[in-house]
Amino acid sequence: MKNFSFPILDKNDICSRLAALDAPKLSVENLTAPSADSLLPVYDFLSSVSFTSLAADNGENSMQPGFQAVQIFGDNTELYLESYAALKTYRRIQKFFESAGVGDFSIINALHRPDSNNTIRFLSAAINYIMYCLQKQELFAQSKLVRDEKLAKLEEIYEEKAKVEKEISQIEQSRLEESSQVDALEREINELNPQIQALNRQLGSMRNELHNLQQEDAGILNKISSLNYEILQKQQEGAHLRSQLVENPQELERMLREKKAALLAEEALGIKCVGNFEVLKGKLGGILKAEKTLSKLQVALQSVEDQSSNCDVDNILKERKATQKAFAKEEWALDVQEGELKWEVSRLEEHSEKLSHQLTAALKDLEAAKAEQQKLMTELNAQQCAVKDRVDMQIEALCKNSEDICMKKKMQISQLKEMQDRLTRTTLKFIERTTPDSDILDLLVNKGCPR
């Protein structure tokens, strides 16, 4: 029940204001001596004004008797209709005056036992309330429009909230599905890690083997270089010996034919020249020595020829035979040395040929080892490239998938935050803008003003 303060109008003001509202005519005499016949139409009109009809109709359904109440009247249904219309009118009038702030209004006191003062007070309250509602009707209409707009916006916000919640649920579902995929990828990566480690160990062992092969190749190359150097030395020695066998024996034969006498004196020098390769190389020194020996022999021959005239022929023959024997012995020694030199040269040639065969075999083994090494390197590089490419592709795919997932999550989170901020701002604005209007609406509704 509401209690409002309102001015008490005089009888003329009440009549004029009721006439302005197009209410049923009510005279000053009716206010001085009120009756139910004159007041009921006025009360009915005031409670039936369009902007108060909603307050009256709100109680209409509650006043309708049910099926059992209709059966009480039996065949006299017109009694039910008349009583229902009267009850509805009384209920509407009662509601109207309660909304107008008249707490002590009752149908019995106001209609059946009317009092002039109470009637004036009731009508003053009703007129004041109606005039107040007329003044606030435009504001109420505007407030109602604002309320409807805000309710529509609130409905849109609720719809958007439902969409956001649906998107969030979908995102959660996709996150769960993607998390299972990520778990599967992580398991696959964990399964591939031992293979990668095994391949890395195999690669390390292959590198160690390659290093060992390179060291062996270096040793073989050093050995081949030493063999080549030794072969070159032996070839040089063989060539030197061949030159000695080809050139020096001819020189010696010429010297033997021309200087047999000088060879007897220079036997030791000849043996030394034959046995020493370095002396044989210096042919010029030997020739010079031979020329000196020749000159000495010529002197000796001249002395022998000078002495031959004074000596006996037998002594000369003996000396010449001895000289011939000495020359023959020296020639035999030279032949023996020549045979030894030839045997040494043949031995060196055989050793050189053997070294050449060994070098050829070593080169073949080296080529085979290099080919095998190249093959192993090719296979190793191919395996490394394949493993690296596969691992890189998997890592790249995982990184890309993770980046996509993270980017998608970040975008979704930012969108959700943006929508949440927008919803919060809209709600705050709605609350800020609707709080004063809500107070007015509550005031009007509590007074029974139509909504």
C-alpha positions, 0 to 999 in steps of 0.5 A: 500500500502506497501513501502519497501526499496530495492537495485536497481540492474544493468541490468546484475544482473537482467538478471542473477537472472531472469535466476536463477529463470527460468523466461522467457529470458530477455536480457540487450537490453530488459531492455534498450529498454523495450517493452510489448512483452518482459516484459509481460511474465516476469511479468506473470511468477514472479506473478505466482510463487507458493508461490505468487499464493495465493495472485494473486488468491485472486483477481481472483474471484473478477475479474470474471464478472457476468451473466449480463456482459456475456450477454453484449458480446452476441454471441461473447463469445470468446471476453469474454474469452480473455478479462477475461484471460487478466484481470486476468493476469493484476490483478495478476501482479498488486497485485504482485507488490503491495505486493512487495512494488511498489506503483506506478506500473500500467499496462499502465505505465509498459507495454504499456508505459514502461520506462527503469529506471522504468522497472529496478526498478520494476524488482529489487523490484520483485527480492528482494521480491521473494528472501526475500520470499524464505529466509523466506519460511522455517520460514513461514512454521514452523510458519504455523505449529506452528500456525496450532498446536496452532489453533488445541489446541485452538480448543480443548480448545474451545471444552473443554470449551464447555464441561465445560460449558455443565457440569456447566449447568448440575451441575446447573440443578442438583443443582436446582433439588437437592435444591428442594429435600433439600427444601422438606426435610427441610419442612419435618423436619420442619413438624416433629419438632412439632411432636418431640416437642410434643413427648418430652413433652409427654415424660416429662409428662410420666417421671413426672408420673413415678416419681410420681409413684415411689414416691407413690411406695416408700410411699406404700413400707414404709407403707408396711414396717410399716405394716409388722413391726406392724404385726410382733409386734402384732404377737410377742405380740400374741405369748407372750400372747399365751405363757402366756395363755399356760404356766402361767395358769398351773403354777398358777393352780399348785400354787393354788392347792399347795399354796391356803393359800399363794395366800390369802396373795399374792392376790395383787401380783397375780393380778399384775402378771396376769395384767402385761405381763412383769411380766408374762414373767419373770416366774422365778421371779414369781416362786421364789416369789411363793417359798418365799410365799410358805415358808411363808405359811408353816410357817403360817400353822405351826403356825396355826397347833400349835395354833389349839391345843390351840383354839376351834374347832369352831374358827378353822372351821370358819377361814378355811371357811373364808380362803376357801371363800377367795381362791374361790374369788381369783380363780374367779378373776383369771378366769375373768382375764384369760377370758379377756386375751383370748379375748384380744388375739383373738382381736389381732389375728383378727387385725393381720389377718385383717392386713394380708389381707390388706397387701396381697391386698396392695401387689397385688395392688403394683404388679399391679402398678408395672406391669402397670408401667413396661408396661408403661415404656416398651411402653414409651421406645418403643415409644422413641426408635422408634421416636429416630430411625426414627429421627436419620435415617432422620437426618443421611439421611439428613446429608449424603445427605447434605454431598454428595451434599457438597462434589459433589459441592466441587469436581465440583468447584475444577474441574471447578477451575482446568479446568479454571486454566488450560485453563487460563495457556494454553491461556496465554502460547498460547498468549505468544508463539504466539505473536511474530509469529503473528507479523511475520505472519501479516508482511508476509500476508500484503506483499502477502506471501502465507498462 
